[in-house]
Amino acid sequence: MPMITSFGSELRRLRLEAGYTLSRLAGVVVYSKGYLSKVECGKARPSVMLARQCDAALGAGGRLQRLAGTDSSGKRTLVDRRGLLLIGAASLAGSWLTAEPVNPWLEQDLPVEEMFYLQFDQARQLGQSTDPAVVLRLVEAQTRTVIEIAVRSSAVLRQRLLLCAARFAEYTGWMAQESGDNRAALVWTEEAVKLAQSAGDRDLASYALVRRALISLYGADASETVGLAAQAQSSALPPRIRGLAAQREAQGHALAGDAHACEASLDRARTLLGSDDARVGEEPVIGSGNLVDPAAMVSGWCLYDLGRPLQAAEVLDRECSRIPPNALRSLTRYGMRRALAHAAAGEAEHACGIAAELLDISTVVRSATVEADIRKLSAQLGRFRGNRAVRDLQPVLARALGPAGG
């Protein structure tokens, strides 16, 4: 097993160079001395989190993560690109049009888009507390309805409605991703770009890059995450979009183990999202509206991926307490990452306590992104099989990862 041997020998070299004994390193990364010894001898395969934590403890700059085969900058394709192009070749809007007449009041340039934006806001609220597959069907239908009305309206109203349809399509992409369908998420995101451009708005096209970068992030492709997010940071764009893009870039750098680049991106995000221009804008707000300080929350996420779980836990403890109690999807998404951080820091019982409060919610608010972290948590807690809290939580974990309605 040459890969494991290479990782082990490099870990040993870096450990000795830093003046760490096995016992001292074991105490820092919260893994047993015996396990670390087996890893160094090539007799045990290093976990993703071990590689990240050793990188952080020994200042290896992501080298151990790459040697362990966990380097997220590898070229991993989430979908068949050719297939995606074929799917997107014909505009989705074209097949939605019918020959049926539309009520003449729609031609009077009345602010009907306000009615649809109200429905959009209600759909996003519903998305915080309902199975995304259910919300997906709703917003798909709403997007088609708005497009159908738009193409039969006067020029001014058409432009406003197409922009509204673009927001629906972008959110439809998010619900598709939460349902576990990355291909549909990408197709809907591209449709959002087409609709926005038809309405004369190119800003949403840049935000679509941020959304695509999130799909790459959950696909563990750090290189593509960074590349897509970097494209959405033109100085011509609104500060909020640039700030959200800088956050996503930071997450990509953290995934690759580059702490310096991560912090630089987070600094840009804090500045941009903290500006008056970013706080005051058109409704509905782009991106999540449930986080008091998005940059702070993302910094906690990044610290976990950088192998600094104790620091991550401190940040996530604080920021999760500020999420509105009715924002169930946000609570489970960031709360599960908080539980992960505590587990990685060796605080198994505390991690179980956090997870226990969220797992029942997660079976109602189904989420492919949250389920990915639940699987990671299950693996982390496997290190503490003798702990009673861990044993008690295992059936609940299994139920949360089971099929919907199971």
C-alpha positions in Angstrom: 0.0 0.0 0.0 2.4 2.7 -1.2 0.0 5.6 -0.7 -0.5 4.8 3.0 3.3 4.3 3.5 4.0 7.6 1.8 1.6 9.4 4.1 2.9 7.7 7.2 6.6 8.4 6.5 5.8 12.0 5.7 3.7 12.4 8.9 6.6 10.9 10.9 9.1 13.3 9.2 7.0 16.3 9.8 6.2 15.3 13.4 9.9 14.8 14.3 10.8 18.0 12.6 8.2 19.9 14.7 9.6 18.2 17.8 6.3 16.3 18.6 6.3 12.9 20.2 3.5 10.5 19.2 1.8 11.1 22.5 1.9 14.9 22.1 0.5 14.8 18.6 -2.2 12.3 19.7 -3.3 14.7 22.3 -3.5 17.6 19.8 -5.5 15.8 17.1 -7.5 13.7 19.6 -6.7 10.3 18.1 -5.1 7.4 20.0 -1.3 7.1 20.0 -1.7 3.5 18.8 -3.7 4.5 15.8 -1.1 7.2 14.9 1.6 4.7 15.2 -0.2 2.3 12.8 -0.7 5.2 10.4 3.0 6.1 10.4 4.0 2.5 9.8 1.6 2.2 6.9 -0.6 -0.3 8.7 -3.7 1.9 8.9 -5.3 4.2 6.4 -5.5 7.9 7.5 -9.0 9.5 7.7 -9.8 12.8 6.0 -10.1 14.6 9.3 -6.8 13.1 10.6 -5.0 14.4 7.6 -6.5 17.9 8.0 -5.8 18.1 11.7 -2.2 16.9 11.3 -1.7 19.4 8.5 -2.9 22.1 10.8 -0.9 20.9 13.9 2.3 20.5 11.9 1.9 23.5 9.6 2.1 21.2 6.5 0.0 23.5 4.3 -2.2 20.7 2.9 0.7 18.3 2.0 -0.6 15.5 4.2 -4.1 15.9 2.9 -2.8 15.5 -0.6 -0.7 12.5 0.3 -3.6 10.8 1.9 -5.5 11.0 -1.3 -8.0 13.5 0.2 -6.8 16.5 -1.8 -10.0 18.1 -2.9 -8.4 19.9 -5.8 -8.4 16.8 -7.9 -10.4 16.9 -11.1 -13.6 15.2 -10.2 -16.6 15.8 -12.4 -19.9 16.0 -10.7 -22.0 15.4 -13.9 -21.5 14.4 -17.5 -20.7 17.7 -19.0 -21.7 16.6 -22.5 -25.0 15.4 -21.2 -25.6 18.7 -19.4 -25.0 20.6 -22.6 -27.5 18.4 -24.4 -30.0 19.0 -21.7 -29.5 22.7 -21.7 -29.4 23.1 -25.5 -33.1 23.6 -25.7 -34.4 26.3 -23.4 -36.7 25.0 -20.7 -39.0 27.9 -21.3 -39.8 26.8 -24.8 -41.7 23.7 -23.8 -43.8 25.5 -21.2 -45.6 27.8 -23.5 -49.2 27.1 -24.5 -51.6 28.7 -27.0 -54.2 29.5 -24.3 -55.0 33.2 -24.0 -54.0 35.1 -20.8 -56.4 37.4 -19.0 -56.2 40.9 -20.5 -55.5 42.6 -17.1 -52.0 41.2 -17.3 -51.3 43.6 -20.2 -52.0 46.7 -18.1 -48.5 46.7 -16.6 -50.0 46.2 -13.1 -47.3 45.2 -10.5 -48.2 41.5 -10.7 -44.5 40.7 -10.1 -45.1 41.8 -6.5 -47.6 39.0 -6.1 -45.1 36.5 -7.4 -42.3 37.9 -5.3 -44.6 37.4 -2.3 -45.1 33.8 -3.4 -41.4 33.4 -3.8 -40.7 34.6 -0.3 -43.4 32.2 1.0 -41.7 29.4 -1.0 -38.4 30.1 0.6 -40.0 30.1 4.1 -41.6 26.8 3.3 -38.2 25.5 2.1 -36.9 26.1 5.6 -39.3 23.6 7.2 -40.4 21.1 4.5 -39.0 18.3 2.5 -37.1 19.9 -0.5 -38.7 17.4 -2.9 -42.1 18.8 -2.1 -40.9 22.5 -2.4 -39.1 21.6 -5.6 -42.3 20.6 -7.4 -44.0 23.8 -6.2 -41.2 26.2 -7.3 -40.8 24.4 -10.7 -44.5 25.0 -11.4 -44.2 28.6 -10.2 -41.3 29.3 -12.4 -43.1 27.9 -15.4 -46.2 30.0 -14.6 -44.3 33.2 -14.3 -42.5 32.6 -17.6 -45.7 31.7 -19.3 -47.3 35.0 -18.2 -44.2 37.0 -19.0 -44.0 36.1 -22.6 -47.6 37.2 -23.1 -47.1 40.6 -21.4 -46.1 44.0 -22.6 -42.4 44.7 -22.9 -41.9 46.5 -19.5 -43.9 43.9 -17.5 -42.2 41.1 -19.4 -38.8 42.3 -18.3 -39.8 42.4 -14.6 -41.5 39.0 -14.7 -38.6 37.4 -16.4 -36.3 38.6 -13.6 -38.8 37.2 -11.0 -38.8 33.9 -12.9 -35.0 34.0 -12.7 -35.1 34.1 -9.0 -37.6 31.3 -8.9 -35.3 29.2 -11.2 -32.3 29.9 -9.0 -34.1 28.7 -5.9 -35.4 25.7 -7.8 -31.8 24.8 -8.4 -31.1 25.0 -4.7 -34.1 22.8 -3.8 -32.9 20.3 -6.5 -29.5 20.2 -4.8 -31.0 19.7 -1.4 -33.0 16.8 -2.9 -29.8 15.2 -4.0 -30.1 15.9 -7.8 -26.9 17.9 -8.7 -27.6 17.6 -12.5 -31.0 19.2 -12.1 -29.5 21.9 -9.8 -27.0 22.8 -12.5 -29.7 22.9 -15.3 -32.0 25.1 -13.3 -29.1 27.4 -12.3 -28.2 27.8 -16.0 -31.9 28.5 -16.8 -31.9 31.2 -14.1 -28.9 32.9 -15.9 -30.8 32.8 -19.3 -33.9 34.3 -17.8 -31.9 37.1 -15.9 -30.0 38.0 -19.1 -33.2 38.1 -21.0 -34.4 40.6 -18.4 -31.2 42.7 -18.8 -29.8 41.6 -15.4 -26.3 40.1 -15.6 -25.7 40.2 -11.8 -27.7 37.0 -11.2 -25.4 35.2 -13.7 -22.5 35.9 -11.4 -24.4 34.7 -8.4 -25.1 31.5 -10.3 -21.4 30.9 -10.3 -21.5 31.1 -6.5 -24.3 28.5 -6.5 -22.4 26.2 -8.9 -19.4 26.6 -6.6 -21.5 25.2 -3.7 -22.2 22.1 -5.7 -18.5 21.7 -6.4 -17.8 22.3 -2.6 -20.1 19.4 -1.7 -18.5 17.3 -4.4 -15.1 17.9 -2.6 -13.6 19.7 -5.6 -11.7 22.5 -4.1 -10.0 23.7 -7.3 -13.4 24.1 -9.1 -14.9 25.7 -6.1 -12.2 28.4 -5.9 -12.2 28.9 -9.7 -16.0 29.4 -10.0 -16.1 31.7 -6.9 -13.2 33.8 -8.2 -15.1 34.5 -11.4 -17.9 36.1 -9.4 -15.8 38.8 -7.8 -15.6 41.4 -10.5 -15.5 45.0 -9.1 -18.5 45.8 -11.3 -20.7 43.4 -9.3 -22.8 44.4 -6.2 -20.9 44.0 -2.9 -23.3 41.3 -1.6 -22.6 39.0 -4.6 -18.9 39.6 -4.4 -19.0 39.0 -0.6 -20.8 35.7 -1.0 -18.4 34.7 -3.7 -15.4 35.5 -1.5 -17.0 33.3 1.2 -17.3 30.4 -1.2 -13.7 30.9 -2.3 -12.6 30.7 1.3 -14.4 27.4 1.7 -12.6 26.1 -1.4 -9.2 27.1 0.0 -10.0 25.5 3.3 -11.0 22.3 1.6 -7.5 22.3 -0.1 -5.8 23.0 3.2 -4.6 26.5 2.3 -5.1 28.5 5.5 -3.5 31.7 4.2 -5.6 32.0 1.1 -8.7 31.1 3.1 -8.2 33.9 5.6 -7.5 36.4 2.8 -10.8 35.5 1.1 -12.7 35.7 4.4 -11.3 39.1 5.0 -12.6 40.3 1.7 -16.0 38.7 2.5 -16.2 40.4 5.9 -15.5 43.8 4.3 -17.9 43.4 1.4 -20.8 41.9 3.4 -20.3 44.5 6.1 -20.6 47.4 3.8 -23.8 49.6 3.7 -24.3 48.7 0.0 -24.4 45.0 0.8 -26.9 45.5 3.7 -29.3 47.7 1.8 -30.6 46.3 -1.5 -33.5 45.0 -3.4 -35.8 42.4 -2.0 -35.8 39.4 -2.0 -32.3 39.3 -0.7 -29.8 37.1 -2.7 -28.4 34.2 -0.6 -29.5 33.1 2.8 -31.3 35.7 4.9 -31.2 33.6 8.1 -27.6 34.3 9.2 -26.8 37.3 11.3 -23.1 37.3 10.3 -22.6 35.0 7.2 -18.8 35.6 7.1 -18.5 34.5 10.8 -20.5 31.3 10.2 -18.4 30.5 7.1 -15.2 31.1 9.1 -16.3 28.4 11.5 -17.0 26.0 8.6 -13.5 26.8 7.2 -11.8 26.2 10.5 -13.2 22.7 10.6 -12.0 21.9 7.1 -8.6 23.3 8.0 -8.3 20.7 10.7 -8.9 23.1 13.6 -12.1 21.7 15.1 -11.9 23.2 18.6 -11.7 26.7 17.1 -14.4 25.8 14.6 -16.7 24.6 17.5 -16.3 27.9 19.4 -17.3 30.0 16.3 -20.2 27.7 15.3 -21.5 27.5 18.9 -21.8 31.3 18.9 -23.2 31.7 15.4 -25.7 28.8 15.5 -27.3 30.4 18.6 -28.2 33.4 16.4 -30.1 31.5 13.7 -33.9 32.1 14.0 -35.7 29.1 15.5 -38.1 28.8 12.6 -35.2 28.5 10.1 -35.1 24.7 10.5 -33.0 24.0 7.3 -30.3 26.5 8.4 -30.4 25.2 11.9 -29.8 21.6 10.8 -27.2 22.5 8.1 -25.0 24.6 10.3 -25.8 22.8 13.5 -24.7 19.4 12.1 -21.4 21.0 11.1 -21.2 22.3 14.7 -21.7 18.7 16.0 -19.0 17.5 13.6 -16.5 20.1 15.0 -17.1 19.0 18.6 -16.8 15.3 17.6 -13.5 16.0 15.8 -12.3 17.9 18.8 -12.8 14.8 21.0 -16.0 16.1 22.7 -18.1 13.1 21.8 -20.9 13.5 24.3 -21.4 17.2 23.5 -21.5 16.3 19.8 -24.1 13.7 20.5 -26.2 16.1 22.5 -26.2 18.7 19.6 -26.9 16.0 17.0 -29.8 14.5 19.0 -31.6 17.8 18.9 -31.3 18.1 15.2 -31.7 14.5 13.8 -35.4 14.4 14.2 -35.7 17.7 12.4 -33.5 16.4 9.6 -35.9 13.5 8.9 -38.6 16.1 8.2 -36.5 18.8 6.5 -34.7 16.3 4.2 -31.4 17.6 2.9 -28.7 16.0 0.8 -26.1 18.5 2.0 -27.0 17.9 5.7 -27.0 14.1 5.2 -23.5 14.3 3.8 -22.4 15.8 7.2 -24.5 13.3 9.1 -22.4 10.5 7.4 -19.2 12.3 8.4 -20.5 12.7 12.0 -21.3 8.9 12.1 -17.7 8.2 11.0 -16.2 10.6 13.5 -18.2 9.1 16.4 -17.0 5.7 15.4 -13.8 6.6 17.2 -15.8 6.6 20.5 -17.7 3.4 20.2 -17.3 2.7 23.9 -19.1 6.0 24.8 -22.7 5.4 26.0 -23.9 8.6 24.3 -22.5 7.5 21.0 -24.1 4.0 21.3 -27.4 5.6 22.1 -27.2 7.9 19.1 -26.4 5.3 16.5 -30.0 4.2 15.9 -31.1 7.8 15.5 -28.2 8.4 13.0 -29.3 5.3 11.0 -32.9 6.5 10.9 -31.9 10.0 9.7 -29.8 8.5 6.9 -32.6 6.1 5.9 -35.0 6.7 3.0 -37.6 9.5 3.3 -40.6 8.3 5.2 -38.8 5.2 6.4 
